[in-house]
Amino acid sequence: MYDMCPRCRIQAPHRDGREHCPRCGGNLVVVESAQAAARVPRVSQPVPAHITQRSGGLQGSEPFRQPTPRPIAPSRPAQAPRMYRSRNVRWVARRPPESFPARRPQAYRGPRLIPRYTYLPRWGLRDEPIDENRIDAPVTHAADALRTALLACAGTLAASALMHLFRYILLVINRSTPLPAWLIVVSSALVILAGVLALITVLGTVVVSVRWLAAVRERAYRRRGNRDPRPRWQIIVLAGIPVVNVVGSPLLLHEAANAAAADWRERGVDGVTRAALDRLWIAWALVNALAIWAAITWAVSVSSGSIQTGADALALITISAAVSAVFALWASRHLPEVLSSDSEPTVTKRWVAVA
């Protein structure tokens, strides 16, 4: 007798107490021989009536009883097929071959090129000689522009002084003799035109002088291997704003002179004299004081409406314009030469090393 599983078709000699298939867990059927086992249909096929279960064997008088199916776990659907289970089999999930990424081409592993240079490599900073002409070029251009601006300013200020003097003479004549209207209109137009031209040239001269001061200071500090400690905006404020530049411009020049003097002392030459700078500062302060006095007098005459105060203001404006013209002419000859390369003192002593 044999125990046979109608589901997976395995069979083994009969043993009491074995009721379930060790492979799929289904109910076993007892058959008489291997030929009878071959006639046993699968569970899914209709069972003939002459096949019996267990002790009945394959007797035609007893009907075949359908094996009772194993209860299905509630978490799995009732119609789902049972997975094959065995402790000796391990399921492994693998990707299909067509889903694998293409292999990257291997890098070139041949002989590598030796690094070479088309020029001689230079590591570090380039030690170039200092070109004195390149350092002095900005100062030279700025000095030429300053000289031209001062001459133009002197010319317009002189013209303005003459026009104001002509106007003052007409006022003196008008005290005793009436003047024609056209002459008064012409004199007023000439005074306004000369004043506007003088104002434009003065502003232009201030701008040029600021550029010249910045160039002079940069050269003086660069020769010592330093940079100008003052930023550009401080130079513009100290030398470009009226009234402030009365003190600011001489201060900037003295700082540049100190830097240049230190440079000359390091090279063994005499220090530069500051007499020229002192004279320039005194003259510059007097010119500005006279201009401020004339401006205040003119403002008082306009607010008061006094004829005598207006005449005094006109006289002060004439004197201020004339003095400013003389100062501009004098400064055009001396100011650009301050701290220039030509003003450096010559060496008075030269030491020679004797072996």
Sequence and secondary structure as in RCSB ss.txt:
>XXXX:A:sequence
MYDMCPRCRIQAPHRDGREHCPRCGGNLVVVESAQAAARVPRVSQPVPAHITQRSGGLQGSEPFRQPTPRPIAPS
RPAQAPRMYRSRNVRWVARRPPESFPARRPQAYRGPRLIPRYTYLPRWGLRDEPIDENRIDAPVTHAADALRTAL
LACAGTLAASALMHLFRYILLVINRSTPLPAWLIVVSSALVILAGVLALITVLGTVVVSVRWLAAVRERAYRRRG
NRDPRPRWQIIVLAGIPVVNVVGSPLLLHEAANAAAADWRERGVDGVTRAALDRLWIAWALVNALAIWAAITWAV
SVSSGSIQTGADALALITISAAVSAVFALWASRHLPEVLSSDSEPTVTKRWVAVA
>XXXX:A:secstr
 EEE TTT  EEE  TT  B TTT  B EEESSHHHHHT   TTS   TT   GGG S TTS           TT
S TTS      TT        GGGS         S       SS    S       HHHHHHHHHHHHHHHHHHH
HHHHHHHHHHHHHHHHHHHHHHHHTTS   HHHHHHHHHHHHHHHHHHHHHHHHHHHHHHHHHHHHHHHHHHTTT
   SS HHHHHHHHHSTTTHHHHHHHHHHHHHHHHHHHHHHTT      HHHHHHHHHHHHHHHHHHHHHHHHHH
HHHH  HHHHHHHHHHHHHHHHHHHHHHHHHHHHSTTTT GGGS   S       
